[in-house]
Amino acid sequence: MALTRLSRFDLKIMEALWTARALSIREIQQSFPAKARPAYTTVQTMVYRLEAKGAVARIKKISNAHIFGPLISRENARRRLIDDVLGLFGGRAQPLMAGLIEAGKLSLEDIQEAEKTLRRLAKKKQEDL
């Protein structure tokens, strides 16, 4: 399945669905903090748009309420976001990482952990050959 482009609001809805696995529109709306809770109809519109994008599906109906579940995984959504961000940097990770370091968002520990992951993946790739 092609990765679906999701807005910040879409991601908040998806996060509720990834956590709970299945929710009604009212339950999704209630998952937002009370001070920043959008209107029921706003959430309903966005859920229907996510359904049209193929990100969620109606999995059952209880009385008049449709219960929705995620069709895309959190990991697939993250991959798409990473691809979008890298696209802003010409597809290169180095300028992105330099920007994160300069902004204080990437620590030496983060880099060391990334290095461990790279070594593990390289080792796995060698074993698969």
Backbone bond lengths (Angstrom), bond angles and torsions (degrees), N, CA, C in turn:
res aa  C-N    CA-C-N  psi(-1)  N-CA   C-N-CA  omega(-1)  CA-C   N-CA-C  phi
1 M - - - 1.449 - - 1.522 109.07 -
2 A 1.326 117.70 136.43 1.458 121.45 177.11 1.521 109.08 -66.00
3 L 1.312 114.77 142.85 1.449 119.16 178.92 1.520 109.32 -70.72
4 T 1.324 115.40 134.03 1.444 121.99 -177.72 1.518 110.07 -90.70
5 R 1.324 117.45 136.22 1.471 122.34 176.77 1.532 107.84 -78.03
6 L 1.325 116.24 125.57 1.461 121.57 -177.01 1.525 110.90 -119.49
7 S 1.335 115.66 139.03 1.459 121.05 176.18 1.535 108.93 -81.04
8 R 1.327 116.45 173.13 1.479 120.13 176.77 1.525 111.03 -59.44
9 F 1.323 115.74 -42.73 1.462 119.93 179.57 1.527 110.38 -64.30
10 D 1.335 116.02 -42.74 1.471 120.43 176.09 1.525 110.23 -56.01
11 L 1.331 115.63 -44.22 1.466 120.05 -177.96 1.530 112.33 -64.54
12 K 1.323 116.93 -34.11 1.469 119.91 176.83 1.525 110.33 -65.65
13 I 1.315 116.16 -41.26 1.470 120.30 176.55 1.524 110.07 -65.03
14 M 1.330 115.93 -45.41 1.464 119.93 -179.92 1.530 111.10 -62.36
15 E 1.324 116.96 -38.51 1.467 120.29 179.32 1.525 110.40 -60.05
16 A 1.318 116.82 -41.80 1.471 120.01 176.88 1.527 110.49 -62.02
17 L 1.325 116.69 -42.23 1.465 120.57 -179.60 1.532 111.74 -71.16
18 W 1.329 118.39 -38.82 1.463 120.04 177.43 1.523 110.76 -63.46
19 T 1.318 116.69 -35.63 1.464 120.99 -178.77 1.528 111.28 -72.97
20 A 1.337 115.43 -47.52 1.473 119.54 -174.55 1.524 113.98 -92.83
21 R 1.333 118.04 -18.42 1.467 125.33 -179.67 1.525 113.62 79.03
22 A 1.328 119.00 -33.10 1.462 121.28 179.84 1.524 108.97 -158.78
23 L 1.337 115.76 128.19 1.463 120.59 -178.24 1.521 110.55 -146.67
24 S 1.321 115.61 154.56 1.456 121.28 169.81 1.527 107.86 -82.61
25 I 1.305 116.17 168.89 1.457 119.51 178.07 1.524 110.31 -62.02
26 R 1.318 117.82 -40.52 1.472 121.48 178.03 1.527 110.23 -60.77
27 E 1.321 118.04 -42.82 1.471 121.09 179.23 1.533 111.18 -65.70
28 I 1.320 116.11 -37.90 1.474 119.34 176.64 1.523 109.11 -63.15
29 Q 1.330 117.30 -46.21 1.463 121.51 179.56 1.530 110.14 -59.06
30 Q 1.324 117.32 -42.80 1.461 121.52 -178.82 1.523 112.75 -68.73
31 S 1.328 117.70 -16.68 1.464 120.32 179.48 1.540 111.96 -75.22
32 F 1.331 117.52 -15.65 1.465 121.42 176.64 1.528 109.18 -77.32
33 P 1.332 117.56 148.18 1.473 119.98 176.21 1.528 110.46 -58.53
34 A 1.319 116.87 142.76 1.466 121.99 -175.21 1.526 112.57 -54.71
35 K 1.329 117.25 -40.31 1.470 120.10 -177.45 1.518 112.92 -69.37
36 A 1.322 117.33 -26.04 1.471 121.18 -177.04 1.523 111.63 -117.79
37 R 1.320 117.08 23.09 1.470 120.36 -175.43 1.527 111.04 -74.40
38 P 1.338 116.69 122.86 1.470 119.44 177.60 1.529 110.48 -74.59
39 A 1.319 115.39 163.43 1.461 121.02 177.72 1.529 110.27 -63.77
40 Y 1.315 115.48 152.09 1.466 121.24 178.88 1.527 110.34 -54.81
41 T 1.339 116.94 -44.66 1.467 119.85 -176.78 1.527 112.18 -66.66
42 T 1.330 116.65 -30.19 1.470 120.11 176.31 1.519 109.97 -65.89
43 V 1.327 116.27 -46.41 1.462 120.97 178.82 1.527 109.45 -63.56
44 Q 1.308 116.68 -42.76 1.465 121.27 179.32 1.528 110.68 -58.35
45 T 1.317 117.40 -47.62 1.469 121.69 178.81 1.525 110.71 -59.23
46 M 1.319 116.03 -45.57 1.464 119.62 -177.85 1.533 111.76 -67.28
47 V 1.310 117.35 -38.14 1.474 120.50 177.70 1.529 109.31 -64.28
48 Y 1.327 117.58 -42.56 1.462 120.38 178.11 1.537 111.06 -63.47
49 R 1.325 116.93 -36.57 1.468 120.07 176.59 1.526 110.68 -67.45
50 L 1.334 116.54 -39.74 1.471 119.98 176.04 1.528 110.50 -63.24
51 E 1.321 116.11 -35.60 1.461 120.40 176.68 1.535 110.09 -64.48
52 A 1.324 117.14 -43.03 1.466 121.28 178.69 1.526 111.40 -65.16
53 K 1.342 117.35 -32.54 1.467 121.87 177.94 1.527 112.12 -75.74
54 G 1.333 116.78 -11.82 1.454 120.02 -178.44 1.519 113.45 84.14
55 A 1.324 116.87 18.59 1.463 120.91 -179.46 1.522 112.62 -90.84
56 V 1.339 117.05 -27.81 1.469 121.79 178.24 1.521 108.90 -134.83
57 A 1.323 114.34 164.00 1.469 119.66 177.46 1.515 109.52 -144.28
58 R 1.310 115.14 153.01 1.466 120.66 172.77 1.521 106.30 -76.08
59 I 1.318 115.83 122.81 1.458 118.15 -177.11 1.522 112.73 -104.84
60 K 1.333 116.65 -21.14 1.463 120.02 173.18 1.514 109.49 -166.84
61 K 1.317 115.24 171.79 1.457 120.82 179.34 1.524 108.06 -129.82
62 I 1.316 115.16 129.05 1.456 121.13 176.46 1.520 106.59 -118.74
63 S 1.327 116.31 111.43 1.453 122.73 -174.33 1.524 107.74 58.00
64 N 1.327 118.56 -118.52 1.467 121.10 178.74 1.519 112.61 -96.82
65 A 1.320 117.58 -2.86 1.469 121.09 -175.35 1.521 111.49 -94.44
66 H 1.317 115.48 128.37 1.461 120.72 172.65 1.513 108.05 -86.94
67 I 1.320 116.05 139.94 1.460 122.39 177.21 1.525 106.77 -105.16
68 F 1.332 115.05 128.01 1.457 121.36 -176.65 1.526 110.62 -108.58
69 G 1.324 114.87 148.55 1.456 121.53 176.00 1.517 109.77 -134.79
70 P 1.330 117.75 156.37 1.462 121.13 -179.08 1.529 111.65 -74.29
71 L 1.330 115.67 141.94 1.465 121.16 174.14 1.523 111.62 -104.73
72 I 1.336 116.81 -18.57 1.458 120.31 177.33 1.524 108.26 -113.14
73 S 1.293 115.37 148.26 1.459 119.92 -178.31 1.524 111.20 -83.73
74 R 1.300 114.77 159.82 1.466 121.25 175.61 1.531 109.63 -58.51
75 E 1.327 116.42 -39.72 1.463 121.42 -178.87 1.533 111.17 -63.77
76 N 1.329 117.91 -42.73 1.466 120.72 178.01 1.522 111.28 -63.94
77 A 1.316 117.21 -38.94 1.467 120.62 178.14 1.529 110.19 -66.00
78 R 1.323 117.11 -40.53 1.465 120.73 177.68 1.523 110.96 -63.06
79 R 1.335 116.30 -43.17 1.465 119.92 178.72 1.522 110.78 -58.59
80 R 1.310 116.22 -42.71 1.475 120.64 -179.49 1.528 110.05 -63.83
81 L 1.332 116.90 -43.04 1.466 120.61 178.53 1.527 110.95 -62.00
82 I 1.316 115.91 -43.28 1.462 120.33 179.18 1.521 110.05 -62.28
83 D 1.329 117.54 -44.07 1.464 121.21 177.27 1.529 111.32 -59.96
84 D 1.339 116.65 -41.12 1.463 120.86 179.25 1.526 111.13 -64.78
85 V 1.329 116.84 -44.40 1.464 120.81 179.79 1.526 110.20 -65.19
86 L 1.330 116.81 -45.16 1.469 119.43 178.50 1.528 110.99 -60.84
87 G 1.321 116.89 -33.45 1.458 120.76 177.25 1.524 112.05 -59.58
88 L 1.318 116.52 -32.71 1.468 120.56 177.22 1.523 112.16 -68.87
89 F 1.336 116.29 -18.39 1.465 122.25 -179.13 1.529 111.06 -111.52
90 G 1.310 115.73 26.67 1.457 120.20 177.98 1.514 113.56 68.73
91 G 1.320 117.07 21.65 1.455 121.49 179.14 1.522 113.92 80.11
92 R 1.325 117.25 4.34 1.467 121.72 -177.47 1.520 110.19 -103.32
93 A 1.321 116.45 135.20 1.460 121.79 -178.79 1.529 112.41 -79.89
94 Q 1.345 117.72 -29.18 1.465 120.29 -173.83 1.536 112.68 -59.28
95 P 1.337 120.45 -48.05 1.474 118.85 178.53 1.532 112.28 -63.27
96 L 1.317 116.46 -34.77 1.463 120.36 177.25 1.521 110.30 -63.93
97 M 1.317 116.56 -47.87 1.467 120.21 -179.43 1.525 110.67 -63.74
98 A 1.324 117.67 -40.07 1.469 120.44 177.74 1.530 109.94 -61.38
99 G 1.310 116.77 -42.44 1.467 120.88 177.32 1.519 112.70 -62.72
100 L 1.325 116.24 -40.62 1.465 120.41 178.13 1.530 111.21 -65.12
101 I 1.322 115.79 -40.12 1.472 120.30 178.67 1.522 109.78 -64.51
102 E 1.330 116.67 -48.42 1.465 121.05 -178.87 1.529 112.05 -62.31
103 A 1.327 116.87 -31.87 1.463 121.07 179.62 1.526 112.05 -82.65
104 G 1.326 116.62 -3.20 1.463 120.13 -179.30 1.521 113.84 76.18
105 K 1.316 116.50 18.81 1.472 121.40 -178.58 1.517 113.27 -96.22
106 L 1.335 117.02 -7.44 1.457 121.64 -177.90 1.527 107.62 -130.95
107 S 1.326 115.08 119.34 1.462 120.37 -176.53 1.530 110.51 -98.96
108 L 1.314 115.19 170.65 1.458 121.23 176.02 1.528 110.12 -60.20
109 E 1.331 116.76 -38.00 1.473 120.64 178.25 1.529 110.81 -63.69
110 D 1.334 116.52 -39.39 1.465 120.40 177.30 1.528 110.80 -61.34
111 I 1.326 115.84 -43.09 1.466 120.77 -179.86 1.524 110.91 -66.12
112 Q 1.334 116.65 -40.82 1.467 120.34 178.15 1.533 110.42 -64.33
113 E 1.315 117.08 -39.43 1.470 120.61 177.65 1.521 110.47 -66.02
114 A 1.332 116.90 -40.02 1.466 120.69 177.31 1.524 110.54 -63.75
115 E 1.321 116.41 -38.67 1.459 120.48 178.34 1.528 110.96 -63.54
116 K 1.327 117.05 -40.72 1.472 120.87 176.77 1.529 110.44 -61.38
117 T 1.318 115.71 -42.84 1.464 120.11 179.48 1.523 110.79 -63.76
118 L 1.336 116.93 -43.43 1.467 120.46 177.83 1.524 111.45 -60.71
119 R 1.331 116.98 -43.32 1.474 120.61 178.90 1.529 111.05 -63.48
120 R 1.333 116.41 -41.99 1.465 120.87 179.59 1.522 110.59 -63.20
121 L 1.331 116.85 -44.12 1.460 120.50 179.83 1.527 111.90 -66.65
122 A 1.338 116.83 -38.75 1.466 120.34 177.93 1.523 110.61 -64.66
123 K 1.322 116.27 -40.81 1.462 121.01 179.05 1.529 110.09 -64.14
124 K 1.337 116.44 -43.76 1.460 120.96 178.80 1.525 110.56 -62.22
125 K 1.324 115.93 -41.61 1.472 120.30 179.79 1.530 109.96 -62.91
126 Q 1.324 118.56 -40.91 1.468 122.52 177.93 1.527 110.52 -63.08
127 E 1.318 116.03 -41.50 1.474 120.00 -179.35 1.536 111.39 -66.59
128 D 1.320 116.43 -31.76 1.463 120.58 -179.40 1.527 112.62 -74.84
129 L 1.320 116.88 -17.61 1.467 120.41 -179.65 1.476 108.67 -80.52
